[in-house]
C-alpha cells in the first residue's frame, strides 16, 4: 500500500534504535499527515530557540530543582503554556505543532515540549506512564522527583503520586515501581496515537481512526487489539481481503478473547456474503 509521504518519514524515524529516535521529529511527522503543508524544520527551530532562551536564564549551579523552576517560569509564566481543561478531547491537543502554536495541550504533548527543552539544555528527562496521568522525571531515577507538565510543572514526590492514584481510582493504590518507570520513545508515540484513536472513535471519523491505528501498528506490528480494530474498520469499509487477514490473525493470537465469537461471525459473513 502506498502511504502518504509523512507516514513514510514517520516510519523512517521510528525504524531505528530507541536511543536514536527523535521524539519531536517523529511527533511532527505524525502531525504532518493531518497538516500536509507543515514545515518540520520550523517547529524544530522553535524548540531550539525556546531551549536557548531557557539556557540563558539558568544559574551557574544547575541544581535539578532550580533547573525545573527556570523551565517552569519560562514555559508557564512567560509563554503562558497551560493544560487544556476546557477542550481536553480537541484533537489539536495531540499535535505538537498545534500545541506549540496554541500553547495548550494534554499531559503527554505538554510533556513532550518539556522533555525537548530539557534535552536541549542537557538536563535529560524521561516520560512516565503512571496510570491515569502522564508525568515526567529526571532521567536519574534516584532523584525521587517528578514533574506534572499539565499542572504548570508542579513538582511531585512519590507520596504525591500515591495521592493522585487514590484521587483517580477512588481507592488506595500502592505505588508500584513500574508506575514510575521510563517509557520508550515507541511507547510514547503509541500513547499519543492511542489518544487520537479514541478521539476519532468518539467523532465517528473512521478514516482518521484507521490512520492512527496503522501508525500504532508501524510501532508495534504484533499489537493484536490494534489488528482487530483495523480489521473491523476494514470490514466496515468493504475491504474484506484485508479485514479477513487482520481478524484471522487476531483469532490466531487471542482464540479465547471475549469477543472471539463476534469476530468469527464477521469472518463467516465475509466467506459467505450472500
Legacy VTK file of the C-alpha trace (Angstrom):
# vtk DataFile Version 3.0
C-alpha trace
ASCII
DATASET POLYDATA
POINTS 274 float
0.000 0.000 0.000
1.223 3.486 -0.815
1.460 5.543 2.346
1.489 9.364 2.453
4.951 10.917 2.443
4.505 11.996 6.065
3.812 8.364 7.021
6.946 7.243 5.226
9.021 9.812 7.106
7.400 8.725 10.366
8.335 5.136 9.611
11.926 6.080 8.789
12.231 7.936 12.091
10.913 5.089 14.219
12.707 2.362 12.259
15.911 2.755 14.238
17.194 2.091 17.740
15.198 3.694 20.554
18.050 5.958 21.594
18.251 7.365 18.070
14.557 8.218 17.680
13.956 11.959 17.694
10.627 12.224 19.514
9.878 15.757 18.388
10.608 14.947 14.758
8.511 11.773 14.889
5.634 13.669 16.522
5.802 16.342 13.830
5.726 13.715 11.083
2.690 12.316 12.866
1.094 15.778 12.708
2.184 16.304 9.106
-0.278 13.672 7.978
-3.047 15.934 9.287
-1.292 19.099 8.097
0.463 18.255 4.792
1.996 21.743 4.480
3.588 21.576 7.934
7.278 22.526 7.862
9.098 20.203 10.271
12.197 22.418 10.423
10.131 25.433 11.524
8.924 23.749 14.699
12.250 22.097 15.476
13.824 25.553 15.209
11.170 26.923 17.548
12.075 24.296 20.139
15.763 25.145 19.667
15.032 28.829 20.233
12.919 28.148 23.306
15.646 25.955 24.784
18.269 28.630 24.114
16.126 31.139 25.992
15.824 28.741 28.909
19.597 28.232 28.828
20.156 31.990 29.089
18.127 32.009 32.309
19.891 29.115 34.027
22.135 29.810 37.030
25.745 28.699 37.088
24.955 25.915 39.533
22.419 23.714 37.806
20.697 22.055 40.733
17.801 19.884 39.456
15.036 21.704 41.301
16.451 25.057 40.190
16.557 23.926 36.541
12.941 22.765 36.802
11.980 26.092 38.348
13.594 28.008 35.482
11.843 25.864 32.854
8.528 26.325 34.658
8.889 30.088 34.880
9.736 30.335 31.203
7.199 27.853 29.849
4.195 28.669 32.024
4.716 32.178 33.391
6.420 33.857 30.428
4.970 31.942 27.475
1.645 31.022 29.062
1.550 27.309 28.283
-1.229 25.514 30.139
-3.171 22.277 30.260
-6.312 22.385 28.150
-9.018 21.544 30.681
-11.943 23.026 28.753
-11.407 21.214 25.421
-9.396 18.229 26.568
-10.522 15.998 23.684
-9.810 18.506 20.929
-7.513 16.584 18.542
-5.304 19.661 18.227
-4.092 18.919 21.751
-2.365 15.827 20.352
-0.474 17.519 17.518
2.858 19.048 18.513
2.648 21.928 16.031
-0.746 22.947 17.407
0.491 22.679 20.982
3.400 24.992 20.196
1.163 27.438 18.345
-1.751 27.459 20.788
0.378 26.940 23.915
-2.029 24.410 25.339
-2.304 20.642 25.242
-2.847 17.443 27.171
-0.398 15.793 29.601
1.574 13.816 27.025
2.064 16.619 24.493
2.966 19.190 27.150
5.359 16.559 28.488
6.880 16.286 25.023
7.525 20.041 24.866
9.072 19.931 28.342
11.223 16.904 27.513
12.509 18.538 24.348
13.512 21.717 26.183
15.181 19.698 28.947
17.108 17.586 26.434
18.387 20.624 24.617
19.784 22.186 27.814
21.496 18.913 28.742
19.063 18.090 31.553
17.722 14.745 30.297
14.265 13.741 31.462
12.027 10.795 30.630
8.323 10.162 30.276
6.499 8.211 32.970
3.271 6.452 32.061
1.720 6.467 35.512
-1.805 5.005 35.389
-4.326 7.729 34.694
-1.902 10.595 34.197
1.288 11.137 32.233
4.270 12.628 34.104
7.979 13.174 33.509
11.036 12.921 35.731
14.793 13.431 35.543
16.473 10.510 33.810
18.281 9.729 37.074
15.514 7.863 38.890
17.214 8.157 42.279
16.375 11.863 42.421
12.873 10.880 43.504
11.133 13.883 41.961
8.574 14.066 39.189
7.057 16.901 37.200
3.473 17.328 36.013
3.623 19.442 32.818
-0.177 19.558 32.635
-0.344 21.293 36.001
2.137 24.074 35.354
5.214 21.939 36.005
4.166 21.022 39.539
6.915 19.097 41.326
5.735 15.821 42.837
7.236 13.200 45.096
6.270 9.510 45.216
3.830 10.135 48.092
2.096 12.762 45.943
1.763 10.206 43.156
0.046 7.802 45.535
-2.408 10.563 46.435
-3.031 11.185 42.717
-3.734 7.493 42.145
-6.226 7.478 45.014
-7.986 10.517 43.548
-8.141 8.927 40.097
-9.331 5.481 41.167
-11.256 6.377 44.330
-9.344 3.927 46.493
-5.906 3.452 47.962
-3.470 2.142 45.373
0.122 1.435 46.435
2.692 2.984 44.124
4.368 0.198 42.153
7.918 0.705 40.799
6.690 0.103 37.257
4.336 3.090 37.559
7.357 5.406 37.562
9.471 3.517 35.034
10.625 5.407 31.952
8.688 4.604 28.793
10.406 4.107 25.458
10.036 6.543 22.557
7.900 3.982 20.735
5.515 3.649 23.672
5.436 7.433 23.979
4.359 7.804 20.350
1.909 4.917 20.630
0.272 6.664 23.579
-0.121 9.848 21.525
-1.690 7.855 18.711
-3.958 5.943 21.102
-5.310 9.286 22.314
-6.046 10.274 18.725
-7.614 6.895 18.033
-10.011 7.396 20.946
-10.855 10.951 19.925
-11.627 9.962 16.344
-13.642 6.965 17.539
-15.863 9.320 19.529
-16.141 11.598 16.498
-17.052 8.656 14.228
-14.155 9.613 11.979
-13.240 6.182 10.615
-10.532 7.337 8.199
-8.547 9.234 10.852
-9.071 6.456 13.369
-7.687 3.992 10.827
-4.670 6.245 10.206
-3.929 6.293 13.943
-4.198 2.506 14.190
-1.989 1.964 11.154
0.767 4.037 12.727
0.452 2.235 16.055
0.995 -0.965 14.097
4.091 0.520 12.479
5.398 0.923 16.021
4.137 -2.431 17.312
3.252 -4.776 14.433
2.104 -7.569 16.774
-0.412 -5.475 18.750
-3.396 -7.816 18.440
-6.015 -5.344 19.681
-4.936 -2.878 17.013
-5.061 -5.647 14.405
-8.617 -6.434 15.490
-9.712 -2.801 15.387
-8.107 -2.252 11.999
-9.803 -5.402 10.740
-13.210 -4.173 11.891
-12.653 -0.832 10.163
-11.571 -2.649 7.002
-14.716 -4.792 7.244
-16.955 -1.735 7.531
-15.190 -0.124 4.576
-15.754 -3.193 2.419
-12.051 -4.049 2.303
-12.747 -7.677 3.082
-9.468 -9.207 1.965
-7.523 -7.025 4.401
-10.212 -7.450 7.073
-10.011 -11.211 6.802
-6.261 -11.176 7.273
-6.370 -8.933 10.345
-9.302 -10.659 12.026
-7.881 -14.127 11.354
-4.580 -13.055 12.908
-6.471 -11.743 15.908
-8.232 -15.062 16.479
-4.998 -16.954 15.961
-3.306 -14.939 18.694
-6.289 -14.474 21.013
-8.557 -17.507 20.471
-10.144 -17.176 23.936
-10.864 -13.457 23.693
-14.283 -12.379 24.956
-15.191 -11.074 21.507
-13.845 -14.118 19.643
-17.336 -15.359 18.684
-18.259 -11.962 17.250
-15.055 -11.918 15.174
-15.765 -15.446 13.915
-19.192 -14.293 12.788
-17.646 -11.434 10.814
-15.230 -13.843 9.151
-18.066 -16.233 8.263
-20.054 -13.331 6.809
-17.129 -12.422 4.550
-16.701 -16.057 3.473
-20.414 -16.343 2.618
-21.581 -12.806 1.844
-24.875 -13.928 0.334
LINES 1 275
274 0 1 2 3 4 5 6 7 8 9 10 11 12 13 14 15 16 17 18 19 20 21 22 23 24 25 26 27 28 29 30 31 32 33 34 35 36 37 38 39 40 41 42 43 44 45 46 47 48 49 50 51 52 53 54 55 56 57 58 59 60 61 62 63 64 65 66 67 68 69 70 71 72 73 74 75 76 77 78 79 80 81 82 83 84 85 86 87 88 89 90 91 92 93 94 95 96 97 98 99 100 101 102 103 104 105 106 107 108 109 110 111 112 113 114 115 116 117 118 119 120 121 122 123 124 125 126 127 128 129 130 131 132 133 134 135 136 137 138 139 140 141 142 143 144 145 146 147 148 149 150 151 152 153 154 155 156 157 158 159 160 161 162 163 164 165 166 167 168 169 170 171 172 173 174 175 176 177 178 179 180 181 182 183 184 185 186 187 188 189 190 191 192 193 194 195 196 197 198 199 200 201 202 203 204 205 206 207 208 209 210 211 212 213 214 215 216 217 218 219 220 221 222 223 224 225 226 227 228 229 230 231 232 233 234 235 236 237 238 239 240 241 242 243 244 245 246 247 248 249 250 251 252 253 254 255 256 257 258 259 260 261 262 263 264 265 266 267 268 269 270 271 272 273
